[in-house]
Amino acid sequence: MVNLLVKRFVKDYQNTKDSGVRSAVGRLCGFIGILANLFLFVIKYVIGVIVNSVSIRADAINNLSDACSNIISIVSFVVSNKPADEDHPFGHERSETIASLFVGLIVGYIGIEMAKESIEKILHPSAIDFRIVTLVILGISIVVKLWMYAYNKKLSKVYDSSLLEATALDSISDVMGTGAVFLSTLISPLVGWNLDGYMGIIVSFIILYNAYTLIREVLNALLGEAPDPNLVNKIDRFILKSPEVLGVHDLMIHNYGPNRLFASAHVEVDASDDIFKVHDAIDNIEREIKKEMGIELVLHMDPVKVNDPLTEHYKKLVADAIQALGVSWNFHDFRIVSGPTHVNLVFDLVIPYDETMTPSQIEENLLAHIKSDKKVYLVLTIDHPMA
C-alpha cells in the first residue's frame, strides 16, 4: 500500500539519491504514521479505561507519542531539504539525525513514565475486566505496527534515512510491548493473578532499551563515528586507479547527512613527474568521484622519490623494524636527509588508538631494530588511523 502511495504522490520516486525525493518520501511516511498512531491511540485508550488496564492505557499513550514523533519527522524532512546557505554551507541534512535524537528522547520518557505507573499497579493491583474485544484490538494494533515497521524499514534502506530507521525501530518495540500486554490480558484471568503491572514493567524496559540504542547510534553519528570500511576501501581503490597516484593515506570522511559526504586525502606522487600533469590527474579524480559517488573530495599531493636506492634502503629498514616489533603500525610520507655522518629518516607513523607505548618509547624501539653504517635519527609524526 505504501509503495503504491509513494509511486502515486512522489515525483521521480526512483531517484533514491535526490534529497527532494527523500524528503517527499519521509513526509509521506510521517503523515501515514500520524493517522495510524492516532487510530491506535483512540481504540486502545478507550478499551484501557473500560477494562481498567494500566498497560493498555500506557501502550495507547505510547502510540500518541509516536504520532508526535511523526510530526517531528515531517518537520525534519522539510528542513533537511533546504539547500546550503551562507550560515550552513554544508546543507541541512543533519537535521534528520537531530530529529532522530528527539524521537529517542521521547521514547525514553515514555518508558520511564510507563515503568512508574506499572510499579504503582504492582503495589496497588486492581481487577481487570476481561473482554474478547480487548484481545481483538490489541491484535489489530500488533498487525498495524508490524506493517509500519515493514514499510519504514524497507524505505529507510532504499532512501538511506536514519529517521525512517528510527521510526522502524520504534514500531518493532511497540510490537513487542503490545505483545506483552496481549499476553497479560490473556493469561491474568487464567492464573487468577493480575500480571498487568509486571507486563507493564517488561514493556517499559523494552522501550527504554530501544531508546538507549537509538540515542547511542544518533550520538555516535553527531560526534563523528568511524566511516564504513567498505566505503573507505571503495574510495581508496577509486583514487589508486589513476596511474599518477603511487599511494593514498590520511583519508578523512565527514558525514553531514545522507548524500552529503565530504572527504580529504593525501596521495603520493612521483616527485620527478610534471607538476601540471599530476595536478590535472588529481583534478580528474576529484571530479569523477563526485560524479560517481557523490562525494566532495579534496586531494593533497605528497611528492616522493621513486627508484632512489638510498631512500628505498632506509625505507626497508624501517619496514623490517616494524615487522620485528610485531606491531600493527604503518608509515607514509617517507623521505631522508642524508649527511656525511648521519641520516635523518622523516616519516609519518600511524599507530592504533590503544597503543600503550609513548612516542619516545616508540622511537627507541624502532632505532634498536634499525642497523645502519651511519648514525640514524628519526623525525616522527605520530598519526592515528582516520578511516
N, C-alpha and C positions, 0 to 999 in steps of 0.2 A: 504493500500500500504506500509506504513512504517513498519507495523508489519511483512509483508512478507519480506521486506529488512532486518529487524532485524534477523528473522529466517534464512535468506539466508547467511548473512555476519558476524553474531556474534556467535562465537562458545560458546556452553553451555549457551545460552541466558536466560534459565530458572533459572540459579543460580543468583538470583537478589541481593544476599548479597556479591558476589565476586567483588572486586574493579576492576579487569581487565575487567569483563563483563560490569560494569557500565561505565568504560572509553570507551570501544568499542562502546556502545550504544550512549554515549554522542558525540563521534567523528562523528558517522554516522549521527546523527541528525544535527550536525553542518554543515556537507557537504551538506545535503539536504537543510538546511536553506540558505546557501550561494547561491546555484543555484536558489532557489525560489525567494530570495530577489533581486538578480541581474536581474532576468527576470522582476520582478515588477518595479524595478528602471528604466530600459530602456524604457518599454512601457509607463509608467506614465510620465517620464520626457519629452519624445518626444511629447506626446499629450499635456502636460502642456505648452510647448513652442509654439506649434501650436495654441492653443486656448487662450494663454496669461493668464493663471491662476496661481496665486502665490500659492494657497492652494494645487493644484495638484502637482506643482513642489516641494513644501515643503514636501508633502507626499512621493514623489519619493525619495527625499534626505533622508527622514526617513528610507526608505527601504534600501538605501545604507549604512546607519549607522548600520542597523540591520545585514547586511552582514559582516560588520567589527566586530560587536559583536559576530557573529558566529565564526569568526576566533579566537577571544579571547577565546571563549568557547572550541574550539578544542585544543588550546594550554594548557588551564587549565586542561582539561581531561587527556592530556598526562602527565602533571606534577603531577597531583593528584594520578596517578597510580604508581609513583615511590615508591619503598619500603623505609622504615625508614632507616636512616643512622646516622652517628656519630653526625652530626650537627642538624639533625631533628629526634630525637628518637621517636617522636610521629607520624611520617609519614608526608605526603604532602597533605592530602585530604582537608585541609583548603584552598588550592589554588583555589578550586572551589568556595568557599564563597567569596574570594577576587576578583575573576573574575566577580562574580555577582555584586560586588560593582562597578567595571569598567563599566559594562553594564548599571547600574543605572545612573552613571555619564554621559555616552554618551547620554542616552535617555534624561536626564535633559538638556544637552547642546542643543540638537536638539529642545527641547521645547522652550527654550529661544530664539534661533535664529528664530524659526518659528513665535513666538509672535512679535518679532521686525519687521519682514518682513510683517506680517499681519497688524500691525499698520500703516506701510508705505502705504500699499494698501488701508486702510480705508481713510487715509489723501489724497491720490492721486489715486482715483479709475480709472480704465480703463474698456472698454467694453470687455466682454468675448465672444469669438466666439463659440457659442453653436453648438455642433455636437453630434449626437446619438452615434458615436463611442466612445466619451468620457465617456458616461454613461456605455457603454459596458465594457470598460477597467477598470473603477472603480468597476463595478460589479464583474469582474474577480478577481480583487485584493482582494475584500472582501471575496470571496469564498476561495481563496488561503490562506489568513490569518486565516480564521476560521479553515481550515484544519490544518495549522501549530499549531494553538492554541490547537486543539483537541489532536494531537499526542504528542506534548510536555507536555501537562497537564497529559495525561494518563501515559506516560513513566516516568514523574517526580514522580508520586505516586508509580509506580511499582519498580523503582530503587532508590527511596529516594534521588532525586537530586534537590538541591536548585537552581542550574544553569538552569536546564531544566524548573523548575518552573518559574524562572525569564524570560526565553525566552517565555514561555506561556503567562505570564503577558504582556510582550511587544507586543505579537501578538494580544491579545484581545484589547489592547489600540489602535493598528493600525486599527483594525476593526471599532472601534468607530470613530476614526479620519477620516478614509476614508469614512465612512458612512456620516459624516458631510459634507465632500467635495462633495459627491454624491448629497446630498440634496441641497447644494449651487448651484451646476451646473444645477440641475433640476429646482429649484424654481426661480433663479435670472431672467431668461428671462420672466417668467410668471408675476412677480410683477414689472418688469421694474426697479429694484434696484439691484445694484451689492452687493451681500452678501458674495462675496469671502473672503474679509478681515475679516469680522465678524466670518465666519465659521472657518477661519484660527486661530482666537483667541480662539474659543471653542476647536479646535483640540489641540492647544498648551497647554491649561490648562489641558486637559485630559492627555496629555503626561507628563506634569510636575507633576501632582498628582500621576500618576503611578510610575514615577521616585522616588518621595518622599517616596512612600510606600515601594518600593523595597529597597532603600538605608536605610530606617529605620529598616527594617527587617534584612538586612545584618549586619548593625552596631550592632544591638542587639545580633546577633549570635557571632560576633567578640568580643564584650565587655564581653559576658558571661551572657546569659539570664537564668531565672529560668527553670529548666527541666520540661518536660511534667509530670503533676501529675499522669497520668496513668502509666508512666514508673517508677516513684517513688514508687507507690503502688505495682507494679509488683515485683520490687527488694525487697521491704520490706517483701512481702509475701514469696518470694523465700528464703530469709535468715531465716525467722521465722519458716520455715518448719523443721529446724534442732531442735531436742529435747534439745540440749545443749544450745540453744540460748533463753534467757528469754526476751530480748527486743533489739531494734535497734534504734539508733539515730545518729545525726550528719552525715547523708548521704550527700555526695557531689559528683556531677556528672560533669565531664569535657568533653565537646564535641570538638573533634579535626577533625570533618568532618564525613560524612556518614560512618557507620561501624567502627568508631574509638572513642569509648566511654571508658573513664576511670572513676572509681568511688572508693570512700573510705567510710567506715562507722565504727561506734563503736557498738559493740554488748555486751550486758550484759550477763554474765555467772555466775553460782554458784561458789562462792569463795572456797567452800569445794570440788568441783569436782577435779578429777585428771587432772593436767595441760597438760599432754601429750595427754590424751583422748580429752580434749577440743581443743587443738591445731590441732589434727588430723581432728576433725569435721570442724574447721574453714578452713583448707586447702581444704577439700572436697567441701565446699560451694563455695570457690573461683574458683575451677576447674569446677564445674558444671555450674556456672553462665557464665563462659567463653564459655563453650561448647554450652549451650542452648540459651544464649542471646548475645554472642559476646562481653561481657563487661569485661574489665580488672579490677577486683575488689580486693581491699586490705582491710582487716578487722582488727580492733584493739579490743582486748579483755578488757572489763571492769569488773573485779570481784566484785560481790555484795553479801552481806549476805542474805541468804534466810531463811525464817521462824525464824528470830530473833525478839522476841516480842518487844524489846525496839526500834529497828530500824523501825519496822512496825508502832509502836505507833506514833513516831515523823514524819514518812512519811505521815501518815494520817492527822496529824495536819497541815502540810504544804499544802496538797491537799485541806483540808477544808478551809484553809485561802484563797487560790486562788479562790475557788468557792465563798466564801463570798464576795470577792472583785468584782466578776462579770467580770473578765478579761479573755482574751484568752491566758493565759500563760500555759506552762507545764514545767516539770523538769525531770532530769535524773541524773545518777551517784550519787545517794543519799547515804550518809553514815553519821554516827555520831561519835563524840569523846566525851564520857561522863566522867565527873569527879564528885567529891563529892558535889560541889556547883553549877556547871553549865554544860551545854551541848552545844557543837558546832555542828550545822547542816551544813554539807558540801554538796553542790549540784550545778549543772548547771541549770540555769533558762533560758528558751527560751521565748523571748518576740517578738512581731511583730516589724517590722522596723519603723512603725509610732507611736510607744509607746511614750507618752508625758512625763511620769514620769522619773525623774532622778534615777540613781542607789540607791542613799541614800533615796529617797522617796519610792522607791520600797521596800527597806529593812524595813523602818519604818512602812509601811502599812502592810507588812507581819507579823512583830513582834506584831503589835497591835491586830492581829487576832489569834495569837498562844498563848494558855493558857497552862502553864506548872508549876509544882511544883518547878522545877529548873530554874535558870536564863538561858535564851536561847540566843545564839549568832549565827548569820548567816554568813557563809563563802560562798559568792555567786560568781559564774562565770556567767556573763551575756552573753547569746548567742542569735543569731537570726536564724530563720529557713533557712537552706541552700537548702532545696528542698521542 
